[in-house]
Amino acid sequence: MANELPPLWDRRMQQRLSQGEAAALGELYDRFASLVHHLAHRVLGEEDAADQVTREVFCAIWENPDAYAPKDGTLRSWVAALTHRYSVHRLRQDQAALMHTDRQVTPDTVERKVREASTAARADYIVTSMPAPLRAALELAYFQRRDYRQTAADLGVTEDEARRRLRLGLQLLSTASHPPHRALAPGIGRRS
């Protein structure tokens, strides 16, 4: 994806934010707040913590909109990665505080919890971001327990096409447990 240009909306939004246009932040919030909150809640498991991370993410974007580089991918992916980073940081802080009061919580259990929450959040993001035909096939096969023949009939496609969609969807989903090797999000500074 790094070789492709992101949508024009992404580039314009980044420019508007860089110019300090408050309306741009409102539009960005309207478009991505539910994604940010859902991903944060998936990692943290608490409504109040997810609300706090949502505020932190949008504040960070407002304070340093140039941290987003359109050449590196879509704004949606960058916002999701930033949310993941802030959520994991918050989870580690919360778990570290818990380690001081509960001897059962060890650094290993903290890291296991972070890995599990990160994998679940990445899987959610992958499913919501995948093309609708792949998502529909997976939902029929795994949530409604249809085999590939029933999935094909429900979708009105050939059995070969249903198998192809399921295979591609599962391949995308399998990447949830193997995060990309590049940094999730650039460092965030303060707007001057």
Residue pairs with C-beta under 8 A, 6 or more apart in sequence:
1 73
1 74
1 77
2 71
2 72
2 73
5 11
5 70
5 71
6 70
6 73
6 74
6 75
7 74
9 75
10 70
10 74
10 75
10 76
11 70
13 24
13 27
13 28
13 75
14 65
14 66
14 68
14 70
14 75
16 23
16 24
17 24
17 25
17 28
17 61
17 62
17 65
18 65
18 66
20 191
25 58
25 61
25 62
28 58
28 61
28 75
28 79
29 58
32 75
32 76
32 79
33 54
33 58
35 76
35 79
35 80
35 83
35 125
35 128
36 53
36 54
36 57
36 58
36 79
36 80
36 83
37 50
37 51
37 54
38 50
38 124
39 80
39 83
39 84
39 87
39 121
39 124
39 125
40 49
40 50
40 53
40 54
40 57
40 83
40 86
40 87
40 90
41 47
41 49
41 50
42 117
42 120
42 121
42 124
43 84
43 87
43 88
43 90
43 91
43 117
43 118
43 120
43 121
44 50
44 53
44 87
44 90
44 91
44 94
44 117
45 117
49 90
49 94
50 87
52 90
53 83
53 86
53 87
53 90
54 83
56 86
57 79
57 82
57 83
57 86
60 67
60 82
60 86
60 188
61 67
61 68
61 79
61 82
62 191
63 188
63 189
63 190
63 191
64 188
64 189
64 190
64 191
65 191
67 185
67 186
67 187
67 188
67 189
68 75
68 78
68 186
69 186
72 78
76 129
77 129
78 185
80 125
81 184
81 185
82 184
82 185
82 188
84 118
84 121
84 122
84 184
84 185
85 184
85 185
87 117
87 121
88 114
88 117
88 118
91 113
91 114
91 117
92 110
92 114
95 105
95 109
95 110
95 113
95 114
96 110
98 105
99 105
99 106
99 107
99 110
118 179
119 176
119 177
120 176
122 175
122 176
122 177
122 179
123 173
123 176
126 172
126 173
126 175
126 176
127 135
127 138
127 173
128 135
130 138
130 169
130 172
133 155
133 165
134 165
134 168
134 169
134 172
135 169
136 155
136 165
137 151
137 155
137 162
137 165
137 166
137 169
138 165
138 166
138 169
138 170
138 173
140 146
140 150
140 151
140 154
140 155
141 147
141 148
141 151
141 166
146 154
148 159
148 162
148 163
148 166
149 159
149 162
151 162
151 165
151 166
152 158
152 159
152 161
152 162
155 161
155 162
155 165
157 165
